[in-house]
């Protein structure tokens, strides 16, 4: 403020240690309300950021960005076909890698328990160029997926359901039942669990990974595959890249990308951040406009002081600035405390929720409903800046009305009754 007098008096009025207990209580209440509003807004935005990060870094890092597959179930790619196609695609702009795959359904049986799965047959060498599944292996090793080893990687929830560990054997039962002259025979093959991965999503409960050649032999597919998994350098530009790929492939093949299966989840997260951010900004607005109530009561309490200051020659602008200083002081204190609390909550909310789940023996988030089965959080500096600007702006706007009202007080009218 321009006036040292306005700054001095405004700081005294804003002090929660004021001699007037009512004024001190109102100032304290305004600061606490603003602090909680800011802290809650920062914490919720951090949780939404966490879901966004986990979707990108975990789920979308595990699934192919683009998948090319045959348009008919009987039009599988042969070894010669897919190798030529892969070489052509890898020379295309924005494509960073390709990998052949087979994706079939089956059932795993172990320890008297069975569970339906999706079995993904992959080339371990090429898979490392398009997926980071190796980073999520908690037990065992990805290197065990050798040709004719009949080793298998399974998700952590699937391993818990079957009660198996690395080194244990499971029986794969094919859902394809061929008809022979001797009748129908279900294909079975024992696999060894070579590793367990934990992504923290629904992939952990129903996905198994084996060498593509082993899957081909079990399902009698020869050297054929279902298609190619394609990795791109910008997963948010997959639709445009898919259009470019479409111009270079036969109409016998179809393309899909991650937005088909997970695009709605991603859009919901983005929409939730905007919607929840707006709604919680209203909570900050309510807390900020509590300043109006507090300043109006202070103005009524200090009418005599204002009248005396006016008769001593204090300008209307200085009177207004006294209460602007008070409102700004409340806003700075409330926003500052809220930022500290919000940062602390954002950094510890995941551990707090995990502790509560252990304490009450209940899982709050299920991978069957949510993208991940835990509460993630990611604190972003731009959120802190935006929330601070919003809180301070609303506080200043809330201060203008009572400050202007204080400047319009007629000293003669007030002093007449003193």
VOTI-624096 format. One record per residue (C-alpha): x negated, y, z negated; residue number from 1. Coordinates in Angstrom, 2 decimals, always signed. Layout:
<mivos>
+---------+---------+---------+-----+
:       u :       v :       w :   k :
+---------+---------+---------+-----+
:       X :       Y :       Z : NUM :
...
+---------+---------+---------+-----+
</mivos>
This chain:
<mivos>
+---------+---------+---------+-----+
:       u :       v :       w :   k :
+---------+---------+---------+-----+
:   +0.00 :   +0.00 :   +0.00 :   1 :
:   -1.10 :   +3.56 :   +0.63 :   2 :
:   -0.22 :   +4.80 :   -2.85 :   3 :
:   -2.37 :   +3.62 :   -5.78 :   4 :
:   +0.53 :   +4.59 :   -8.06 :   5 :
:   +2.90 :   +2.28 :   -6.18 :   6 :
:   +0.37 :   -0.54 :   -6.37 :   7 :
:   -0.20 :   -0.03 :  -10.10 :   8 :
:   +3.47 :   +0.16 :  -11.07 :   9 :
:   +4.49 :   -2.60 :   -8.67 :  10 :
:   +1.93 :   -4.98 :  -10.19 :  11 :
:   +3.25 :   -4.21 :  -13.68 :  12 :
:   +6.84 :   -4.85 :  -12.61 :  13 :
:   +5.85 :   -8.14 :  -10.89 :  14 :
:   +3.99 :   -9.45 :  -13.95 :  15 :
:   +5.66 :  -12.44 :  -15.55 :  16 :
:   +4.17 :  -11.22 :  -18.83 :  17 :
:   +6.29 :   -8.09 :  -18.74 :  18 :
:   +7.52 :   -6.72 :  -22.03 :  19 :
:  +11.03 :   -7.11 :  -20.74 :  20 :
:  +11.64 :  -10.85 :  -21.08 :  21 :
:  +14.44 :  -10.83 :  -18.51 :  22 :
:  +12.23 :   -9.30 :  -15.84 :  23 :
:   +9.42 :  -11.74 :  -16.63 :  24 :
:  +11.79 :  -14.72 :  -16.48 :  25 :
:  +13.30 :  -13.62 :  -13.17 :  26 :
:   +9.84 :  -13.13 :  -11.64 :  27 :
:   +8.75 :  -16.56 :  -12.88 :  28 :
:  +11.90 :  -18.18 :  -11.50 :  29 :
:  +11.38 :  -16.58 :   -8.10 :  30 :
:   +7.76 :  -17.74 :   -7.96 :  31 :
:   +8.64 :  -21.33 :   -8.95 :  32 :
:  +11.48 :  -21.54 :   -6.42 :  33 :
:   +9.28 :  -20.30 :   -3.60 :  34 :
:   +6.42 :  -22.62 :   -4.65 :  35 :
:   +8.63 :  -25.73 :   -4.62 :  36 :
:  +10.15 :  -24.80 :   -1.27 :  37 :
:   +6.74 :  -24.34 :   +0.34 :  38 :
:   +5.33 :  -27.52 :   -1.24 :  39 :
:   +8.28 :  -29.66 :   -0.11 :  40 :
:   +8.13 :  -28.27 :   +3.43 :  41 :
:   +4.39 :  -28.96 :   +3.74 :  42 :
:   +4.74 :  -32.48 :   +2.32 :  43 :
:   +7.60 :  -33.48 :   +4.62 :  44 :
:   +5.84 :  -32.07 :   +7.69 :  45 :
:   +2.70 :  -34.02 :   +6.72 :  46 :
:   +4.70 :  -37.26 :   +6.48 :  47 :
:   +6.21 :  -36.68 :   +9.93 :  48 :
:   +2.71 :  -35.95 :  +11.26 :  49 :
:   +1.62 :  -39.23 :   +9.70 :  50 :
:   +4.28 :  -41.19 :  +11.57 :  51 :
:   +3.25 :  -39.44 :  +14.79 :  52 :
:   -0.41 :  -40.32 :  +14.19 :  53 :
:   +0.30 :  -43.96 :  +13.34 :  54 :
:   +2.47 :  -44.37 :  +16.41 :  55 :
:   -0.34 :  -43.09 :  +18.63 :  56 :
:   -3.33 :  -44.67 :  +16.87 :  57 :
:   -1.84 :  -48.03 :  +15.93 :  58 :
:   +1.20 :  -49.09 :  +17.92 :  59 :
:   +0.38 :  -47.32 :  +21.19 :  60 :
:   -3.24 :  -48.39 :  +20.88 :  61 :
:   -2.13 :  -52.00 :  +20.69 :  62 :
:   +0.38 :  -52.02 :  +23.53 :  63 :
:   -0.48 :  -51.36 :  +27.18 :  64 :
:   +0.14 :  -47.86 :  +28.46 :  65 :
:   +1.39 :  -49.22 :  +31.80 :  66 :
:   +2.33 :  -52.77 :  +32.74 :  67 :
:   +2.49 :  -54.09 :  +36.28 :  68 :
:   +4.40 :  -57.34 :  +36.69 :  69 :
:   +6.17 :  -59.37 :  +39.33 :  70 :
:   +9.74 :  -58.47 :  +40.17 :  71 :
:  +10.82 :  -62.12 :  +40.18 :  72 :
:  +10.12 :  -64.76 :  +37.58 :  73 :
:   +8.74 :  -67.12 :  +40.23 :  74 :
:   +6.45 :  -64.51 :  +41.83 :  75 :
:   +3.46 :  -64.83 :  +39.52 :  76 :
:   +0.13 :  -63.35 :  +40.50 :  77 :
:   -2.59 :  -65.80 :  +41.40 :  78 :
:   -6.20 :  -65.35 :  +40.34 :  79 :
:   -7.17 :  -63.96 :  +43.76 :  80 :
:   -4.22 :  -61.56 :  +43.79 :  81 :
:   -4.75 :  -59.99 :  +40.41 :  82 :
:   -8.53 :  -59.66 :  +40.74 :  83 :
:   -8.16 :  -57.67 :  +43.99 :  84 :
:   -5.35 :  -55.59 :  +42.51 :  85 :
:   -7.33 :  -54.88 :  +39.33 :  86 :
:  -10.35 :  -53.71 :  +41.34 :  87 :
:   -8.15 :  -51.34 :  +43.35 :  88 :
:   -6.44 :  -49.93 :  +40.26 :  89 :
:   -9.67 :  -49.34 :  +38.35 :  90 :
:  -10.82 :  -47.09 :  +41.16 :  91 :
:   -7.74 :  -44.91 :  +40.74 :  92 :
:   -7.94 :  -41.59 :  +38.89 :  93 :
:   -6.89 :  -41.58 :  +35.21 :  94 :
:   -7.04 :  -45.40 :  +34.90 :  95 :
:   -9.66 :  -46.47 :  +32.36 :  96 :
:   -9.18 :  -50.24 :  +32.38 :  97 :
:   -7.04 :  -53.21 :  +33.35 :  98 :
:   -6.52 :  -56.65 :  +31.90 :  99 :
:   -4.54 :  -59.69 :  +33.13 : 100 :
:   -1.90 :  -61.03 :  +30.78 : 101 :
:   +0.65 :  -63.72 :  +30.25 : 102 :
:   +3.56 :  -63.09 :  +27.90 : 103 :
:   +5.69 :  -66.06 :  +26.96 : 104 :
:   +7.98 :  -67.04 :  +24.15 : 105 :
:   +7.40 :  -69.92 :  +21.81 : 106 :
:   +7.60 :  -71.16 :  +18.28 : 107 :
:   +4.86 :  -71.69 :  +15.72 : 108 :
:   +5.22 :  -74.47 :  +13.18 : 109 :
:   +3.06 :  -74.90 :  +10.07 : 110 :
:   +3.58 :  -76.15 :   +6.52 : 111 :
:   +7.18 :  -77.07 :   +7.22 : 112 :
:   +8.02 :  -73.53 :   +8.39 : 113 :
:   +8.76 :  -72.35 :  +11.91 : 114 :
:   +8.90 :  -68.87 :  +13.40 : 115 :
:   +9.75 :  -67.64 :  +16.86 : 116 :
:   +6.98 :  -65.59 :  +18.44 : 117 :
:   +5.89 :  -63.74 :  +21.54 : 118 :
:   +2.63 :  -65.30 :  +22.72 : 119 :
:   +0.32 :  -63.01 :  +24.65 : 120 :
:   -2.35 :  -64.63 :  +26.79 : 121 :
:   -5.27 :  -62.27 :  +27.34 : 122 :
:   -8.76 :  -62.15 :  +28.78 : 123 :
:  -10.83 :  -61.29 :  +25.66 : 124 :
:  -13.46 :  -59.36 :  +27.61 : 125 :
:  -11.01 :  -57.22 :  +29.61 : 126 :
:   -8.69 :  -56.82 :  +26.60 : 127 :
:  -11.33 :  -54.89 :  +24.70 : 128 :
:  -11.14 :  -52.18 :  +27.37 : 129 :
:   -7.42 :  -51.56 :  +26.93 : 130 :
:   -6.62 :  -52.50 :  +23.32 : 131 :
:   -8.12 :  -51.93 :  +19.87 : 132 :
:   -6.65 :  -55.05 :  +18.30 : 133 :
:  -10.16 :  -56.02 :  +17.17 : 134 :
:  -10.16 :  -53.01 :  +14.80 : 135 :
:   -7.09 :  -54.33 :  +12.98 : 136 :
:   -8.35 :  -57.85 :  +12.31 : 137 :
:   -8.50 :  -58.25 :   +8.54 : 138 :
:   -9.56 :  -61.91 :   +8.44 : 139 :
:  -11.46 :  -64.02 :  +10.93 : 140 :
:  -12.81 :  -62.72 :  +14.22 : 141 :
:  -11.65 :  -61.68 :  +17.69 : 142 :
:  -14.63 :  -63.46 :  +19.21 : 143 :
:  -13.04 :  -66.85 :  +18.58 : 144 :
:  -10.75 :  -66.53 :  +21.59 : 145 :
:  -12.84 :  -68.64 :  +23.95 : 146 :
:  -11.60 :  -70.63 :  +26.92 : 147 :
:  -10.45 :  -74.13 :  +25.89 : 148 :
:  -10.99 :  -73.32 :  +22.23 : 149 :
:   -7.22 :  -73.17 :  +21.62 : 150 :
:   -7.77 :  -70.50 :  +19.02 : 151 :
:   -5.13 :  -67.93 :  +18.18 : 152 :
:   -4.82 :  -64.53 :  +16.51 : 153 :
:   -1.60 :  -63.93 :  +14.56 : 154 :
:   -0.09 :  -61.02 :  +12.65 : 155 :
:   -0.37 :  -60.71 :   +8.88 : 156 :
:   +3.37 :  -61.07 :   +8.24 : 157 :
:   +3.53 :  -64.08 :  +10.54 : 158 :
:   +0.59 :  -65.67 :   +8.69 : 159 :
:   +2.33 :  -65.05 :   +5.36 : 160 :
:   +5.54 :  -66.62 :   +6.67 : 161 :
:   +3.71 :  -69.73 :   +7.84 : 162 :
:   +1.36 :  -69.69 :   +4.82 : 163 :
:   -1.77 :  -70.08 :   +6.93 : 164 :
:   -5.29 :  -68.64 :   +6.81 : 165 :
:   -8.14 :  -68.51 :   +9.35 : 166 :
:   -9.22 :  -72.07 :  +10.08 : 167 :
:   -5.75 :  -73.57 :   +9.54 : 168 :
:   -3.96 :  -75.27 :  +12.38 : 169 :
:   -0.53 :  -74.38 :  +13.72 : 170 :
:   +1.60 :  -76.09 :  +16.33 : 171 :
:   +2.80 :  -74.09 :  +19.30 : 172 :
:   +6.12 :  -75.32 :  +20.65 : 173 :
:   +6.96 :  -74.08 :  +24.14 : 174 :
:  +10.46 :  -72.79 :  +24.78 : 175 :
:  +10.15 :  -74.09 :  +28.35 : 176 :
:  +11.46 :  -77.64 :  +28.40 : 177 :
:  +10.56 :  -79.37 :  +31.67 : 178 :
:  +12.73 :  -82.18 :  +33.03 : 179 :
:  +10.80 :  -85.33 :  +34.03 : 180 :
:  +11.94 :  -88.73 :  +35.31 : 181 :
:  +11.71 :  -89.88 :  +31.68 : 182 :
:  +13.86 :  -87.03 :  +30.37 : 183 :
:  +13.21 :  -83.69 :  +28.72 : 184 :
:   +9.98 :  -83.30 :  +26.80 : 185 :
:   +9.09 :  -80.31 :  +24.70 : 186 :
:   +5.51 :  -79.12 :  +25.18 : 187 :
:   +3.48 :  -78.88 :  +22.00 : 188 :
:   -0.09 :  -77.94 :  +21.37 : 189 :
:   -2.09 :  -77.40 :  +18.21 : 190 :
:   -3.96 :  -74.13 :  +17.89 : 191 :
:   -6.44 :  -73.01 :  +15.26 : 192 :
:   -5.89 :  -69.66 :  +13.56 : 193 :
:   -9.13 :  -67.81 :  +14.28 : 194 :
:   -8.08 :  -64.41 :  +12.97 : 195 :
:   -5.32 :  -62.38 :  +11.35 : 196 :
:   -4.56 :  -58.80 :  +12.35 : 197 :
:   -2.54 :  -56.23 :  +10.45 : 198 :
:   -1.26 :  -53.23 :  +12.36 : 199 :
:   +1.38 :  -52.33 :   +9.78 : 200 :
:   +4.26 :  -52.52 :  +12.26 : 201 :
:   +6.74 :  -55.02 :  +13.67 : 202 :
:   +3.91 :  -56.45 :  +15.76 : 203 :
:   +2.60 :  -58.18 :  +12.60 : 204 :
:   +5.71 :  -60.36 :  +12.28 : 205 :
:   +6.14 :  -61.84 :  +15.74 : 206 :
:   +3.02 :  -61.51 :  +17.89 : 207 :
:   +0.33 :  -64.10 :  +18.56 : 208 :
:   -2.63 :  -63.74 :  +20.92 : 209 :
:   -4.56 :  -66.52 :  +22.67 : 210 :
:   -6.92 :  -66.89 :  +25.62 : 211 :
:   -5.04 :  -66.56 :  +28.89 : 212 :
:   -6.45 :  -69.86 :  +30.23 : 213 :
:   -5.23 :  -71.77 :  +27.17 : 214 :
:   -1.74 :  -70.35 :  +27.60 : 215 :
:   -1.77 :  -71.20 :  +31.29 : 216 :
:   -2.58 :  -74.84 :  +30.52 : 217 :
:   +0.06 :  -75.18 :  +27.80 : 218 :
:   +2.78 :  -73.68 :  +30.00 : 219 :
:   +1.55 :  -75.40 :  +33.20 : 220 :
:   +1.02 :  -72.13 :  +35.11 : 221 :
:   -2.22 :  -73.00 :  +36.87 : 222 :
:   -4.27 :  -69.80 :  +37.29 : 223 :
:   -1.23 :  -67.51 :  +37.56 : 224 :
:   -0.50 :  -64.54 :  +35.34 : 225 :
:   +2.55 :  -62.34 :  +34.76 : 226 :
:   +0.84 :  -59.08 :  +35.52 : 227 :
:   -1.77 :  -56.50 :  +34.62 : 228 :
:   -2.00 :  -54.27 :  +31.60 : 229 :
:   -3.25 :  -50.83 :  +32.55 : 230 :
:   -4.90 :  -48.29 :  +30.25 : 231 :
:   -4.90 :  -44.60 :  +31.17 : 232 :
:   -6.81 :  -41.60 :  +29.86 : 233 :
:   -3.65 :  -39.67 :  +28.89 : 234 :
:   -0.85 :  -41.77 :  +27.47 : 235 :
:   +1.57 :  -38.80 :  +27.65 : 236 :
:   +1.12 :  -38.59 :  +31.42 : 237 :
:   +2.06 :  -42.21 :  +32.11 : 238 :
:   +5.11 :  -41.35 :  +34.20 : 239 :
:   +3.10 :  -39.30 :  +36.71 : 240 :
:   +0.31 :  -41.89 :  +36.79 : 241 :
:   +2.90 :  -44.65 :  +37.33 : 242 :
:   +4.22 :  -42.77 :  +40.35 : 243 :
:   +0.70 :  -42.64 :  +41.81 : 244 :
:   +0.22 :  -46.38 :  +41.21 : 245 :
:   +3.59 :  -47.16 :  +42.79 : 246 :
:   +2.37 :  -45.75 :  +46.11 : 247 :
:   -0.50 :  -48.26 :  +46.21 : 248 :
:   +1.26 :  -51.51 :  +45.29 : 249 :
:   +3.74 :  -53.81 :  +46.99 : 250 :
:   +7.47 :  -53.55 :  +46.36 : 251 :
:   +7.29 :  -57.10 :  +45.00 : 252 :
:   +5.84 :  -55.69 :  +41.78 : 253 :
:   +7.39 :  -53.50 :  +39.12 : 254 :
:   +5.91 :  -51.00 :  +36.68 : 255 :
:   +6.85 :  -50.21 :  +33.13 : 256 :
:   +5.13 :  -48.08 :  +30.52 : 257 :
:   +5.10 :  -47.58 :  +26.77 : 258 :
:   +7.92 :  -45.03 :  +26.90 : 259 :
:  +10.37 :  -47.81 :  +27.77 : 260 :
:   +9.86 :  -49.56 :  +24.43 : 261 :
:   +8.53 :  -46.81 :  +22.16 : 262 :
:   +9.44 :  -43.56 :  +23.87 : 263 :
:  +12.64 :  -43.19 :  +21.85 : 264 :
:  +10.70 :  -43.60 :  +18.61 : 265 :
:   +8.18 :  -40.98 :  +19.66 : 266 :
:  +10.86 :  -38.52 :  +20.74 : 267 :
:  +12.75 :  -39.09 :  +17.49 : 268 :
:   +9.61 :  -38.26 :  +15.52 : 269 :
:   +9.07 :  -35.06 :  +17.50 : 270 :
:  +12.74 :  -34.10 :  +17.16 : 271 :
:  +12.67 :  -34.91 :  +13.44 : 272 :
:   +9.73 :  -32.60 :  +12.89 : 273 :
:  +11.51 :  -29.70 :  +14.59 : 274 :
:  +14.87 :  -30.35 :  +12.95 : 275 :
:  +13.59 :  -31.16 :   +9.47 : 276 :
:  +11.13 :  -28.28 :   +9.64 : 277 :
:  +13.98 :  -25.89 :  +10.45 : 278 :
:  +16.26 :  -27.24 :   +7.70 : 279 :
:  +13.54 :  -27.11 :   +5.07 : 280 :
:  +12.65 :  -23.59 :   +6.22 : 281 :
:  +16.15 :  -22.70 :   +5.06 : 282 :
:  +15.17 :  -24.03 :   +1.64 : 283 :
:  +12.22 :  -21.64 :   +1.66 : 284 :
:  +14.56 :  -18.89 :   +2.83 : 285 :
:  +16.89 :  -19.51 :   -0.13 : 286 :
:  +13.93 :  -19.39 :   -2.50 : 287 :
:  +12.63 :  -16.24 :   -0.81 : 288 :
:  +15.98 :  -14.49 :   -1.06 : 289 :
:  +16.00 :  -15.18 :   -4.80 : 290 :
:  +13.59 :  -12.26 :   -4.73 : 291 :
:  +16.55 :  -10.07 :   -3.72 : 292 :
:  +18.38 :  -10.98 :   -6.92 : 293 :
:  +15.34 :  -10.42 :   -9.07 : 294 :
:  +14.48 :   -7.06 :   -7.49 : 295 :
:  +18.07 :   -5.83 :   -7.65 : 296 :
:  +18.08 :   -6.55 :  -11.39 : 297 :
:  +14.71 :   -4.87 :  -11.79 : 298 :
:  +15.98 :   -1.81 :   -9.90 : 299 :
:  +18.98 :   -1.60 :  -12.23 : 300 :
:  +16.70 :   -2.05 :  -15.24 : 301 :
:  +14.28 :   +0.65 :  -14.06 : 302 :
:  +16.74 :   +3.27 :  -12.84 : 303 :
:  +15.58 :   +5.65 :  -15.53 : 304 :
:  +11.92 :   +5.14 :  -14.66 : 305 :
:  +12.69 :   +5.72 :  -10.98 : 306 :
:  +14.56 :   +8.94 :  -11.77 : 307 :
:  +11.67 :  +10.26 :  -13.87 : 308 :
:   +9.17 :   +9.41 :  -11.14 : 309 :
:  +11.33 :  +11.23 :   -8.59 : 310 :
:  +11.54 :  +14.38 :  -10.75 : 311 :
:   +7.75 :  +14.26 :  -11.10 : 312 :
:   +7.45 :  +14.52 :   -7.34 : 313 :
:   +6.99 :  +10.87 :   -6.34 : 314 :
:   +8.00 :  +10.42 :   -2.71 : 315 :
:  +10.75 :   +8.12 :   -1.47 : 316 :
:   +8.12 :   +6.05 :   +0.32 : 317 :
:   +6.16 :   +5.51 :   -2.90 : 318 :
:   +9.30 :   +4.41 :   -4.75 : 319 :
:  +10.05 :   +1.94 :   -1.97 : 320 :
:   +6.46 :   +0.72 :   -1.96 : 321 :
:   +6.60 :   -0.02 :   -5.71 : 322 :
:   +9.19 :   -2.72 :   -5.11 : 323 :
:   +7.58 :   -3.89 :   -1.89 : 324 :
:   +4.43 :   -4.50 :   -3.93 : 325 :
:   +6.47 :   -6.45 :   -6.48 : 326 :
:   +8.12 :   -8.59 :   -3.81 : 327 :
:   +4.85 :   -9.16 :   -1.97 : 328 :
:   +3.17 :  -10.13 :   -5.23 : 329 :
:   +5.87 :  -12.71 :   -5.93 : 330 :
:   +5.57 :  -13.98 :   -2.36 : 331 :
:   +1.78 :  -14.31 :   -2.50 : 332 :
:   +1.83 :  -16.10 :   -5.85 : 333 :
:   +4.67 :  -18.42 :   -4.87 : 334 :
:   +3.18 :  -19.22 :   -1.46 : 335 :
:   -0.30 :  -19.77 :   -2.91 : 336 :
:   +0.94 :  -22.15 :   -5.60 : 337 :
:   +3.16 :  -23.91 :   -3.04 : 338 :
:   +0.21 :  -24.40 :   -0.68 : 339 :
:   -1.87 :  -25.99 :   -3.44 : 340 :
:   +0.98 :  -28.28 :   -4.51 : 341 :
:   +1.81 :  -29.13 :   -0.90 : 342 :
:   -1.79 :  -30.10 :   -0.14 : 343 :
:   -1.98 :  -32.26 :   -3.27 : 344 :
:   +1.34 :  -33.98 :   -2.51 : 345 :
:   +0.43 :  -34.52 :   +1.15 : 346 :
:   -2.88 :  -36.15 :   +0.25 : 347 :
:   -1.39 :  -38.42 :   -2.43 : 348 :
:   +2.17 :  -39.17 :   -1.23 : 349 :
:   +1.11 :  -42.42 :   +0.49 : 350 :
:   -0.56 :  -43.71 :   -2.68 : 351 :
:   +2.37 :  -42.58 :   -4.83 : 352 :
:   +4.91 :  -44.42 :   -2.67 : 353 :
:   +2.67 :  -47.51 :   -2.58 : 354 :
:   +2.44 :  -47.43 :   -6.38 : 355 :
:   +6.22 :  -47.08 :   -6.68 : 356 :
:   +6.73 :  -50.05 :   -4.36 : 357 :
:   +4.46 :  -52.15 :   -6.57 : 358 :
:   +6.09 :  -50.88 :   -9.77 : 359 :
:   +9.68 :  -51.66 :   -8.71 : 360 :
:   +8.71 :  -54.63 :   -6.49 : 361 :
:  +10.58 :  -53.18 :   -3.53 : 362 :
:   +9.49 :  -52.21 :   -0.04 : 363 :
:  +10.93 :  -48.82 :   +0.89 : 364 :
:   +9.98 :  -48.98 :   +4.57 : 365 :
:  +10.53 :  -52.07 :   +6.70 : 366 :
:   +8.77 :  -52.59 :  +10.01 : 367 :
:  +12.07 :  -53.96 :  +11.36 : 368 :
:  +13.53 :  -50.45 :  +11.14 : 369 :
:  +10.61 :  -48.01 :  +11.06 : 370 :
:   +7.51 :  -47.86 :  +13.27 : 371 :
:   +5.31 :  -48.82 :  +10.29 : 372 :
:   +5.94 :  -50.49 :   +6.94 : 373 :
:   +4.23 :  -47.86 :   +4.80 : 374 :
:   +4.49 :  -44.09 :   +4.33 : 375 :
:   +1.75 :  -42.30 :   +6.29 : 376 :
:   +0.74 :  -38.68 :   +5.83 : 377 :
:   -1.46 :  -36.30 :   +7.80 : 378 :
:   -2.12 :  -32.75 :   +6.65 : 379 :
:   -2.58 :  -30.27 :   +9.50 : 380 :
:   -4.01 :  -26.78 :   +9.14 : 381 :
:   -1.55 :  -25.25 :  +11.61 : 382 :
:   +1.36 :  -26.41 :   +9.42 : 383 :
:   -0.18 :  -24.62 :   +6.43 : 384 :
:   -0.57 :  -21.43 :   +8.46 : 385 :
:   +2.95 :  -21.52 :   +9.90 : 386 :
:   +4.59 :  -22.29 :   +6.55 : 387 :
:   +2.62 :  -19.50 :   +4.86 : 388 :
:   +3.65 :  -16.99 :   +7.52 : 389 :
:   +7.29 :  -18.06 :   +7.27 : 390 :
:   +7.33 :  -17.84 :   +3.47 : 391 :
:   +5.64 :  -14.43 :   +3.33 : 392 :
:   +7.75 :  -13.02 :   +6.16 : 393 :
:  +11.00 :  -14.12 :   +4.51 : 394 :
:   +9.85 :  -12.70 :   +1.18 : 395 :
:   +9.04 :   -9.31 :   +2.73 : 396 :
:  +12.40 :   -9.24 :   +4.53 : 397 :
:  +14.16 :  -10.10 :   +1.27 : 398 :
:  +12.32 :   -7.26 :   -0.46 : 399 :
:  +13.32 :   -4.51 :   +1.97 : 400 :
:  +16.94 :   -4.23 :   +0.84 : 401 :
:  +16.40 :   -3.66 :   -2.92 : 402 :
:  +13.30 :   -1.54 :   -2.20 : 403 :
:  +15.32 :   +0.74 :   +0.07 : 404 :
:  +18.12 :   +0.87 :   -2.50 : 405 :
:  +15.63 :   +1.95 :   -5.17 : 406 :
:  +14.36 :   +4.76 :   -2.95 : 407 :
:  +17.93 :   +6.08 :   -2.49 : 408 :
:  +18.63 :   +6.45 :   -6.23 : 409 :
:  +19.72 :  +10.02 :   -7.09 : 410 :
:  +17.60 :  +11.14 :  -10.11 : 411 :
:  +20.15 :  +13.82 :  -11.13 : 412 :
:  +22.94 :  +11.27 :  -11.32 : 413 :
:  +20.84 :   +8.91 :  -13.44 : 414 :
:  +19.40 :  +11.53 :  -15.83 : 415 :
:  +22.81 :  +13.04 :  -16.47 : 416 :
:  +23.62 :  +10.13 :  -18.77 : 417 :
:  +20.15 :   +9.72 :  -20.33 : 418 :
+---------+---------+---------+-----+
</mivos>
